[in-house]
Amino acid sequence: QCPQDTRGLYLPISTNAAVGQSKNEKISGKRDPNQELEAQLWIEAVTGERFPPGVPYELALRDGIILCKLMNSLMPGCISRINTSGGDYKLMDNINQFQKACIRYGVPDVDLFQTVDLFDQKNIATVTMTIYAIGRTTYKHPEWRGPCLGPKPSEENKREWTEQQLRAGEGVIGLQAGTNKGATQAGQNFGASRKILLGK
């Protein structure tokens, strides 16, 4: 039943389910199955272990065990104890240890997902983006001889200029400014008086 408002329109009793559904659809719409598969294959290549057969990507990663093994493969011994059993708190601790290891490895903290994104499956797309960020960071570790994931990040190309070079550039008009050839004040009459003669 929908209550009737004063203008004769029927209003739904609760729209929360519909709003939540569209939000979940939007979040799942961000997921890219190809990227998830690439991330999974990369993790399997790095760790030497396969994901559990028949288990969806997000559920295989949910307890943080695979992610901890990934970081231990990239940076041996960085996570000393991986919780393989216990309640939710212990499994969420795996994710927390993984995130700390990522930062020590050099992954920018802005690229890390939040624990609820994975554990409560709020935003699996950000989990995949974190895995890609780890893959990009491997390029910065020359000791890593295994596979990398994603494109190589750009490197800074710092330039040093002498004082003379800087002064020489001051007199140059850039191409974006156009040209100064033929620029004169001819035809300008701003501020000049003007006589208006009325014919008789």
C-alpha positions in Angstrom: 0.0 0.0 0.0 1.1 3.5 -0.8 -0.2 6.4 1.2 -2.0 9.1 -0.8 -0.8 12.7 -0.5 -3.0 15.8 -0.7 -2.7 16.1 -4.5 -3.9 12.6 -5.2 -0.4 11.2 -6.0 0.7 7.9 -4.5 4.0 7.9 -2.6 6.0 4.7 -1.8 6.2 3.9 1.9 10.0 3.4 1.8 12.5 4.2 -0.9 15.6 3.1 1.1 15.8 -0.3 -0.6 15.6 1.2 -4.1 18.2 3.9 -3.2 20.5 1.2 -1.7 20.1 -1.0 -4.7 21.0 1.8 -7.2 24.0 2.6 -5.1 25.2 -1.0 -5.1 24.5 -1.1 -8.8 26.7 2.0 -9.3 29.5 0.5 -7.2 29.4 -2.8 -9.0 29.3 -0.9 -12.3 32.8 0.5 -11.5 34.1 -3.0 -11.4 36.1 -4.2 -14.4 36.1 -8.0 -14.7 39.2 -7.8 -17.0 41.2 -5.8 -14.5 40.1 -8.2 -11.7 41.3 -11.1 -13.8 44.6 -9.4 -14.6 45.1 -8.6 -10.9 44.3 -12.2 -9.9 46.7 -13.7 -12.5 49.4 -11.3 -11.3 48.9 -12.2 -7.7 49.0 -15.9 -8.6 52.2 -15.4 -10.6 53.9 -13.5 -7.8 52.9 -15.7 -4.9 53.0 -19.0 -6.8 49.6 -20.0 -5.4 46.3 -20.2 -7.2 43.1 -18.6 -6.0 40.6 -21.2 -4.5 38.7 -22.7 -7.5 35.0 -21.7 -7.8 35.4 -18.8 -5.2 34.6 -15.3 -6.5 37.5 -12.8 -6.6 36.1 -10.6 -3.8 35.5 -13.6 -1.5 39.0 -15.1 -2.2 40.6 -11.8 -1.1 38.1 -11.0 1.8 40.1 -12.6 4.7 43.3 -10.8 3.6 45.4 -14.0 3.6 46.2 -13.8 -0.1 47.0 -10.1 0.1 49.4 -10.7 3.0 51.1 -13.5 1.0 51.4 -11.1 -1.9 53.2 -8.5 0.2 55.5 -11.3 1.8 56.4 -12.3 -1.7 57.3 -8.8 -2.7 59.0 -7.9 0.6 59.9 -11.1 2.4 59.1 -11.2 6.1 57.2 -7.9 6.1 54.1 -9.6 7.6 55.3 -12.0 10.3 52.0 -13.5 11.3 49.1 -14.1 9.0 45.8 -15.1 10.8 44.3 -18.1 9.0 41.5 -18.6 11.5 39.6 -16.7 14.1 36.8 -14.3 14.1 36.3 -11.2 11.9 38.6 -9.1 14.0 41.6 -11.4 13.3 40.8 -11.5 9.6 40.4 -7.7 9.4 43.8 -7.5 11.2 45.3 -9.3 8.1 43.9 -6.5 5.9 45.4 -3.9 8.3 48.8 -5.6 8.2 48.6 -5.7 4.4 47.9 -2.0 4.2 50.8 -1.1 6.5 53.1 -3.3 4.4 51.9 -1.5 1.3 53.0 1.8 2.7 56.4 0.4 3.7 56.8 -0.9 0.2 56.1 2.6 -1.2 52.5 2.5 -2.3 51.0 6.0 -1.7 48.4 5.8 1.1 45.9 7.6 -1.2 45.9 4.4 -3.4 44.9 2.1 -0.5 41.4 0.8 -0.1 39.6 1.0 3.3 39.1 -2.2 5.2 35.3 -2.1 4.8 35.7 -1.8 1.0 37.0 -5.4 1.0 35.7 -7.0 4.2 32.2 -5.8 3.8 32.5 -5.7 0.0 31.5 -2.0 -0.2 33.8 -1.1 -3.1 35.8 -4.0 -4.7 36.9 -1.7 -7.5 39.1 0.2 -5.1 40.6 -3.1 -3.9 41.6 -3.8 -7.5 43.0 -0.3 -7.9 45.2 -0.9 -4.8 46.5 -4.1 -6.3 47.4 -2.1 -9.5 49.1 0.5 -7.4 51.2 -2.3 -5.8 52.0 -3.5 -9.3 53.1 0.0 -10.4 55.3 0.3 -7.3 57.2 -2.9 -8.2 58.8 -0.9 -11.0 60.5 1.3 -8.4 62.2 -1.8 -6.8 65.1 -2.9 -8.9 65.6 -5.9 -6.7 62.2 -7.3 -7.8 62.8 -9.6 -10.7 59.2 -10.9 -11.0 56.3 -9.7 -13.1 54.9 -6.2 -12.8 51.3 -5.1 -13.2 50.1 -2.1 -15.1 52.1 0.6 -16.9 55.4 1.9 -15.7 55.0 5.1 -13.7 56.5 8.3 -15.2 59.8 9.5 -13.7 60.7 13.0 -12.8 62.8 14.8 -15.3 64.3 17.7 -13.4 66.1 20.4 -15.3 68.7 22.8 -14.1 68.9 26.3 -15.7 71.8 28.8 -15.4 71.0 32.4 -14.6 72.1 33.4 -18.1 69.6 30.9 -19.7 66.8 32.2 -17.5 67.6 35.9 -18.5 67.7 34.9 -22.2 64.2 33.5 -22.0 62.8 36.8 -20.6 62.9 38.6 -23.9 61.3 35.8 -25.9 57.6 36.1 -26.8 56.0 32.7 -26.7 54.1 31.4 -29.7 51.0 31.3 -27.6 51.1 35.1 -27.3 51.0 35.6 -31.1 53.2 38.1 -32.8 54.4 41.6 -32.1 55.1 42.5 -35.7 53.1 45.4 -37.0 51.9 46.4 -33.6 51.7 50.2 -33.6 49.5 52.8 -31.9 48.2 54.1 -35.3 44.4 54.3 -35.3 44.1 54.4 -31.6 42.2 57.4 -30.3 41.6 56.5 -26.6 41.7 59.7 -24.6 41.8 62.0 -27.7 39.2 64.6 -28.1 36.8 64.3 -31.0 35.0 67.1 -32.8 31.5 66.6 -33.9 30.4 69.1 -36.5 26.7 69.4 -37.1 25.9 70.5 -40.7 23.8 73.6 -41.3 
